[in-house]
Amino acid sequence: MIEQGLIKRAAAAYLAIALLATASLTSRAEDAHKTPNIAVAEQFVDAFYSFDPEPLSKVLAKAGDSKQDMLFYQGWAHGGHYIVMKRMPCASVADNTVRCSITVQDDLVLALGIDFDVTDTFALTFADGAISAVETSSNDPQLYHDARGWVWENRRDWVEQPCNGSSDTASNPRQCVSNMLKGYREYARLNALEPRTTK
């Protein structure tokens, strides 16, 4: 009986060691797939949704014109009260390109009563281990684009300067999105759209 107990305990210990070894190998395999570019891409997402321009500027130090574009978009997202609802892991889609998708809730979509949360996708191009360019896309529905077009056509004086700037005044992304939201709310009223509340 004593020998059987020892054998069972030894078998259990061996099994535990085998499971730990398997877990360690799996962890190392997962880390191997997390390339340096993906790690930097994840830093970009962290910096963007911190709504602090300083870390975003640092991670985009070599991104050329994309740096200012992303700083403006960060200000817009901050002013539009973007809330991250789901963050998908960044993934390599080519040797020098990483794609990161984040589903967000924001004031503009809520104002139009759109019944789903929009996903923004950042396509990050890398050169020598640093982000060299960023392109963005989203799955905004047609209603969103219709409202935006209506604002630019009918309330351009609200959005022209804060969104585009002028020869002597810089654009202001937070004022831009605030004024755009005012236009979206008017568009919603005119079209009998019921705003959606936050989740």
Secondary structure in CASP SS format (residue, H / E / C, confidence):
PFRMAT SS
TARGET T0000
AUTHOR 0000-0000-0000
METHOD secondary structure of the structure
MODEL  1
M C 1.00
I H 1.00
E H 1.00
Q H 1.00
G H 1.00
L H 1.00
I H 1.00
K H 1.00
R H 1.00
A H 1.00
A H 1.00
A H 1.00
A H 1.00
Y H 1.00
L H 1.00
A H 1.00
I H 1.00
A H 1.00
L H 1.00
L H 1.00
A H 1.00
T H 1.00
A H 1.00
S H 1.00
L H 1.00
T H 1.00
S H 1.00
R H 1.00
A H 1.00
E H 1.00
D H 1.00
A H 1.00
H H 1.00
K C 1.00
T C 1.00
P H 1.00
N H 1.00
I H 1.00
A H 1.00
V H 1.00
A H 1.00
E H 1.00
Q H 1.00
F H 1.00
V H 1.00
D H 1.00
A H 1.00
F H 1.00
Y C 1.00
S C 1.00
F C 1.00
D C 1.00
P H 1.00
E H 1.00
P H 1.00
L H 1.00
S H 1.00
K H 1.00
V H 1.00
L C 1.00
A C 1.00
K C 1.00
A C 1.00
G C 1.00
D H 1.00
S H 1.00
K H 1.00
Q H 1.00
D H 1.00
M H 1.00
L H 1.00
F H 1.00
Y H 1.00
Q H 1.00
G H 1.00
W H 1.00
A H 1.00
H H 1.00
G H 1.00
G C 1.00
H C 1.00
Y C 1.00
I E 1.00
V E 1.00
M E 1.00
K E 1.00
R E 1.00
M C 1.00
P C 1.00
C C 1.00
A E 1.00
S E 1.00
V E 1.00
A E 1.00
D C 1.00
N C 1.00
T E 1.00
V E 1.00
R E 1.00
C E 1.00
S E 1.00
I E 1.00
T E 1.00
V E 1.00
Q E 1.00
D C 1.00
D H 1.00
L H 1.00
V H 1.00
L H 1.00
A H 1.00
L C 1.00
G C 1.00
I C 1.00
D C 1.00
F C 1.00
D C 1.00
V E 1.00
T E 1.00
D E 1.00
T E 1.00
F E 1.00
A E 1.00
L E 1.00
T E 1.00
F E 1.00
A E 1.00
D C 1.00
G C 1.00
A E 1.00
I E 1.00
S E 1.00
A E 1.00
V E 1.00
E E 1.00
T E 1.00
S E 1.00
S E 1.00
N C 1.00
D C 1.00
P C 1.00
Q H 1.00
L H 1.00
Y H 1.00
H H 1.00
D H 1.00
A H 1.00
R H 1.00
G H 1.00
W H 1.00
V H 1.00
W H 1.00
E H 1.00
N H 1.00
R C 1.00
R H 1.00
D H 1.00
W H 1.00
V H 1.00
E H 1.00
Q H 1.00
P H 1.00
C H 1.00
N H 1.00
G C 1.00
S C 1.00
S C 1.00
D C 1.00
T C 1.00
A C 1.00
S C 1.00
N C 1.00
P H 1.00
R H 1.00
Q H 1.00
C H 1.00
V H 1.00
S H 1.00
N H 1.00
M H 1.00
L H 1.00
K H 1.00
G H 1.00
Y H 1.00
R H 1.00
E H 1.00
Y H 1.00
A H 1.00
R H 1.00
L H 1.00
N C 1.00
A C 1.00
L C 1.00
E C 1.00
P C 1.00
R C 1.00
T C 1.00
T C 1.00
K C 1.00
END
